[in-house]
C-alpha cells in the first residue's frame, strides 16, 4: 500500500509542477523595466538611460541589445551603471548631426534579446 501511495503522490506532484515549469521556460525574454529617459549633454549629444532585466553579453563582451532612433541618431556605449529594484540600469550615448532640442520627444526602438522590440517616445530633458 505504501508503494502505491508514493507512486500516486509522485504522479500528482509532477502533474502540478509541469505547467509551472512550462510557463517559466516560455517567459525567458528580457523586459524593459520602465520608461526610458534622455538627458542632454550638449547640442549634439545626450545620454539615454533605461532599466531592464539583466541582459546577456555578446562574445566580444558588449551588452546584447540594439537601440535605434527614428531620426537616425547614433547610439553607442551601452553599459550597465547600477540597479533600480531588481532591474539593471543601462546608459548609452546618443549623438546627432543636427541639434538635439530640449523638450522634444524622440522615438526610440529598443530590441532586447528574447523579446519583441519596444518602441517608446522619449522626451529630451535639460542637463541638471
Secondary structure, 3 states (H helix, E strand, C coil): CHHHHHHHHHHHHHHHHHHHHHHHHHCCCCCECCCCEEEEEECCEEEEEEEECCCCECCCCCECEEEEECCCCEEEEEEEEEEECCEEEEEEEEECCCCCCCCCEEEEEEEECCCCCEEEEEEEECCC
